[in-house]
Amino acid sequence: MLFRSTGAIETLGRDRKLSGNIIRYNLILDTVGMKHTPEGGLISPYYTWGIYLDDYSSGTLVYGNIVARNVRGGYHNHLGFDNVVENNIFVDGASYQAEWNGRAEMRRNTFSRNIVVYSAPDAVYIRAGGWDPAVLKECDHNLIWWTGGDLATTERAVTPAGTWSDWRRLGFDTHSLIADPLFVDSRKDDYRLRPESPALALGFEPIPVEKIGADAF
């Protein structure tokens, strides 16, 4: 059986060096993925992310992207270090919204000033395999809105540390908000923010959606 785990945007960093890569101002919708069966057929949707920093991809800035409806999650960091994920919008990852997965080299990553919205009742906010708090240098000033339950009071594990309260006790998301971001019309994939959006008070910079797909910013 052959399969490929992937993302709409995927990078590799097997030299384990800081890349200086910038992933900025992309609109990524409905990434589904696929796998081969032993008989040569295909199964889809299957095992994929919106933005996937794979195999030690490090020193990457992920900024100002809109990522919605992915089979596993919006963002995945595999083994990488010193990556900054900032000022993005992640919507409805089917299993989780962001993930860090790997061993001891994965350190000093940042997840800040992002808008995270999801609805599946069994999905989680953040997942991490081989979890160690040192994986994240900072995870804060995010706006999170889970329409499938109450993130603040659920007793289900929704973070690598456990509940939302367990997560905050580690010093993560202590300045973040649980609130509706007030998109203009998410049903039509219009993720512009209304003027009264609470995300703006957290320092979120509106994404210039009218320029996505243009030759240059």
N, C-alpha and C positions, 0 to 999 in steps of 0.2 A: 504494500500500500504506500503510495506516495502522496504527500500533501505539502503545501506551502503556506506557512503563516505569514501574513503580510499586512500592509497598510496602504491606504491611498497614497501616502507619502512615506517612504521607508528609507532609512539610511543605515550604513554599516560603518563600524569603527574598529576593525580588528587590529589596527596598529596601536590602539589604546592611547591615542594622542588627542589633544584638544583640537577640534576641527575648525572652529570659527564659523561654522555653518549658521545660516539664518533661514528659518522657515516662517514666512510672514505673508499675511493678507491672502489666505486661501479660503475658499468656500468648499467644504468637503461634506457631501451628503450621501447617505445610503451606501456606504462601503460594505460589501457583502462577503467577498472571499469565496474560495472553493477548494475542494480536494478531490483527488482521483480515488476511485474504488479499485479493488484488485481486478475487477472485470474491465477496467478502462473507462468506466463511466465517471460522471462528475456529480458531486454533492455541493449544493449552494443554497442558502448562505452558510458560511463556515469560517470560523476562527480568524478574525481580522480586526484591525483597528483603523482609526482615522489617520493619526500620525504615529509612526512607529520608529523610535530610535533604537535600533537593534545592535547587538553584539558590540558593546563598549562604545557606541556612539557618544561622544563627550564634547563638552564645550560648545553646545548648540543653543541658540536662542530660538524659541518657538513663541511668536508674538503676533497677536492680532488676527488669529485664524478663527473661523466659524466651522465647527465640526458637529454634525448631527446624525443620529441614527446609525450606529455601527454595531456589528454583530457582537463584539466583546466590549470594547470601550473606545472612548475618544482619543486617549493618549496612552502610549506604552513606552516605558524606558527600560531597556534590557541591559543591565550591567554598566550603564554609562554613569559618568560623574561630571559635576560642574555644568549641568544643563539647566537652563532657565526657561520656565514655561510661564508666561506672563501675558495678561490682558487678552486672553482667548475666551471664546464661548464654546462650551461643551454641552451638547443636548442629547439626552436619551441614549447613552451607551446601554446596551441590553443587559450586560452583566455588572459593569462598573464604569466609572467615568474616567478614572486615571489609574495607572498601575506602574509600580516600580518593582522589578523582578530581577534578582541576581545575587551575587556573592559580595564579599567584603570590599571589593574595589568600588562598588556603587556608593558614592558619597557626595555630599555637598550640593545636592540638587535643590532647585527652587520652584515652588508652585505658588504664584501670588497674583492677586488682582484678576483672577479669572471668574467668569460666570459659569456656574455648573447647575444645570436643570435636568432632572430625570423623573420618570413616572413609574417604572416597573416596581411593584411592591417587593420583589425579591432582589432587586439590584442594590449595589452599595456605592458609596461615595468614592472611596479610595481602596485599592487592594495592593498588597505587597507580598511577594514571595521571598523567603529568607529575610524577613523584616528585621531591621535594626534602625532605631531612631536617627542614627547618623546618616542614613540614606538621604534625609531631607535636611538641608541647612535652614530652609524656611518654607512654611506652608501657612499663609496668612493673608488677610485682607481679601479673601474670596467671598463671593456671594453664592450661596447654595440654596437650591429650592427643590425639595423632593415632594412631588405631588402625590406619591403613593403611600405616604405616611408622615409622621412627625419625626424629623431627624433628631431633634433635641431630646425627645423622651423615649424613643424606641429602645427596647432592651436587646434588640438584635444587633450583632456586630456589623457596623457599616464603615469601619475603618480598620487598618491593620492592628490598632491597639484595642479594638473592641467597639464600644458604644461611642457616641459623640462626646459624652462627658469624659470617657477614658482618654480619648484623643486630645482633648483640650488640656487635660492634666499633664500631658507630655509637653505642652507649650505650643501646640499646633492650632491654627485657626482661632486664636484667642481674640483677634480683632475682626474676624469674619462675621458675616451676617447670614442668618437663615431668613430669606425673604423672596418674594416674587420679584424678578428683575424688571417686569413691566416691558416686555417686548412689544413692538408695534403690532405684529400679527404673526405669531409663531406658527399658526396653522398653515400659513402661506410661505413659511421659511423667511419671513421678514424679521430679522433679529436686531433691527435697530432699536434703540432704547427711547422710551418716552422721556420727556424732560424731568419728570418726577422720579425716575428710576433710582432706587437706593444704591445701585452699583456705582453711580457717579460719585457719591459721597465717600466711597472706598478708594477713589482715585482711578477708577476704570476710565480709560480713554475710548470714546466712541470709535468703532472700526469704520473706516471709509468704504462702506460696502459698494458704493457706486463706482469705485475704482477697481474692485476685484475683477481680474481678467484683463485689465488694461496692460499695455506694454510696460509702463513704468509708473512709479509713484513720485 
